[in-house]
């Protein structure tokens, strides 16, 4: 067995969670994570999803993990402790919500562990939720005295970008779906999140392996000793990885862990 690896980082979508015909976490990956845990290897999820979005697909009900890196590294929770948090300023959010309301745009506000929507669901919201298998959260008014926003999801197609994100827009915004834009206090990268976690755990990059499938995961690969791209992944991920495994529905995670003698 490989004794050097102490922690494994996993992307979620299209790495552990299959959005294909049989939607859900792949059985072989879930079983493989259990084997890693029995060996005393830490398992940490590293996702672009917010914490609440991750819970929409029952992630922590299915997977036994030691921590999560969410918001691409903006919020990190390891062994029950907050390692990193980030919050959008209310002075920005209130006028931005007002502008979105005037345009008929729904926002989803993500707090540390929860989420709510600022308006009723429309066709843009429906399109997103159908693809990503997420639930519809409650609709309520943002309360600056009690609500702490760690990211905002803007449900709108590209033609609204110019009106929403003008030259005075103060925060990072990334379109990752045809009707969805993620807004965070600054650009976050999975690799930065992994570096923080390794420092927190007192480990070196040589003690870590990471699994992913997309452009977002390339920065993650740069911070670990071994990187694995899924066979169904993007070309950029495959080119950046140490190893390319089988596709998600062909037990890719299990195959790579066996290849590196981790299970």
N, C-alpha and C positions, 0 to 999 in steps of 0.2 A: 504494500500500500504506500501511496505517496504521503510522506510525513511532513513535507514542507508547507503544504497548503493548510491554512488555518481558518480561512473564510472564503465563502463563495457568494458572489453578487449576481442576482438574477434580474433581468428585465422581466416585465410581466407579459404585455401584449405581443402575441405571435412568438413568444419564447416559452412561456409556461401556459399561457391562456390562448387557446386556439379559437379564432373568430371564423373558422371555416364551417364546414357542414355540421360537425359535431362540436358546437360551442361549449367551451368550458376548459378547466384545467386538465391537462393530459394526465392520465392515471400513472403512467410510468415516471413522469416528472415528480408527481406528488410522492410516490413511493421512494424515488431516488433521494429526495430531500430528507425523508425520514431516515434513510440509511446514513446520510451525511451527519445528521444530528446525533445518531447513535455513536458515531465515531468521534464526537466532540468537536466537529467542524461547525463554525458559525455560519448561518444562512441569513443573508440580508437582501431584501428586495430593493431594486433601484429603478424607479419608474417616473415617467413624466406626469402620471396621474396625481391628482390631489389625494389626500388621505381618504376623504369621503367617497371620491370616485373609485378608489381602490376597493373600498368596502361594499360598493354597489354590486360588485361581482363576487362578494363573500370571500374575499381573499384570505383573511385571517381565520375564517371558519374552516378553510380547506388546507391551508399551508401552516406548518409549524416553523416559525422563523424567529430570529433573534432581534430583528429590527427592520425598519423601513426607511428608505430615502425616497421622498416624494417631491413633487413639483420640480423634477429634474435636479434636485439637490437643495431646494429652498427650504424644505422642512425635513429634519432628520430626527428619528426617534429610535434609540438603541437601548436594549436591555431595560426598558421602562423609563429611560431618561431622555430629555430633549437635548439634542446636540446642536441643533440649529433651528432658528425660526426666522420668519421675515413677514413684515406687515405693511400693507398699503395705507397711506395717509388718508384720513377721513376728509381732509380738505380737497383731495383729488377725487375721492370716490363719490361724494355727494353731487357735485356738478356733472360728473361723468354719468352717473345713474340718471340724472335729470335729462341729459342730452340723449341718452339711449331711449328713455321713455318717450321723448318727443319724436324719435325716429321709429317708434314701434318695435324696438329691439329689446329682447330679454337678456338679462345678465344672470349668471349664476355666481353667487358669492361663496367662496370656500373659506371656512374658518379652520382652526387647527384640526378638529376631528369631525366637523359637520359641514352642511351646505344648505343654502336656500336660494330660490329664484326671485328676481325682482318683478317679474310679470308672468302672466299665463304662458303656457307652452304654445308655440306656433309651428309652422311648417319647418323652420330652420332647426328648432329644438328637436322636433320629431325625427328629422333626418339624422341628426347626430345620435340621439338615443337609440335609434333602431340599429345603427352600425356598431356602437360601442357597448351595447347591452347594459346601459345604466338606467337606474330608476329616476322617476320624476320627483324632485324634492318639493317641499312646501313653498308656497309663494308668500312672501312677507316683505314689509318695508324695512330697509336698512336703518338700524338704530345706532348712531355713532357713540352713544353712551355705553352700549353693551356689546356691540358686534365688532369683532377683530378679524379683518379680512387678510388672508394670506395669498390669495390670488383670485382673479375674476375671469370667468369664461364668458366671452361675448358670442352670442348666437346670431351670426350674421354672415351673409356671403360677401365676397370680395368687393362688390360695388359699393358697400358702405364704408370701406376702410378710410377713404379720403375724408369723409365727414366725421368719423369717430376719432381717427388718429391724426390730428393735425400737427403742425410744426411745434405747438406748445405741449404736446402730449409728453408727460414726464417719465413714463415707465416703459419697460420692455413689453413688446407684444409680438407673439409668434402665431401665425396661422398654421395649424396642423391638420385641419380638415376643411372641407368645402364650406361648411357653415359654422366654423368654430375658430376663435382666436383666444389664446391664452395670454393673460396680462399678469405680470409679476413686477415686483419692485425693481429688479435688475435682471439681466440675462443669467439664468442658472444653467449649469452643465453637470451632467451626471459624474463626470470625472472629478470635478471639484468636490462633489459630495462624497465620493469614495475616498479621496485623499483625506478629508476631514475625519471620516470614520476610521481609516487605518491609523491615523495619528491618535485618535481617541482610544483605540484598542491597543495601541503600542505595537503595531505590526508594520512590516515592510511590504512593499508592492510584490516582492517575491513570494509572500505568504498568501497571495490572493489570486483568484481566478474569477472571470466575469463572463456571463452569457448574454448575448443580445442579438438584434436582428436589423437595426435601422441606423440611420444617420446619427440619431441622438446617442447611440451606444458607442460611437467611435471614441468620444472623449473618455468614456468609461474604460475602454480597452487600453488607453494610454497610461492608466494608473495602476495596472495590475501586471503580474508576472506572466500569466497565461490568459489569453482572450479567445473566446469561442463564438463564432457566428453561426446562426442557424442556417440550415440549407435552404430555407424559404426566405432568407434575409436579403436585404438590398446589397447590390454589388459593392458599395462603399464600405459596408460593414464587413463583408467577406474579405475585401482587400486589406483591411486594417487588422484583421484577426490573426492570431497565431495558428488557429485551427478552424476548419469549417466542418461542422457535423451534419447529421441527417436533418431532414425537415421536421418541423414540430410534430406532425402527425405520423412520423416514422420513428418516434422515440429518440429524437435528436439529443435531448438533454441527457438521458440515460446513457446513450452511446458514448458521448464525450466524457462523461464522468468515469465510465469504465475504461475508456482509452487512456485517461490520465491517472488511472489506478486510485480513484477516490472512493469508489464503491465496489 
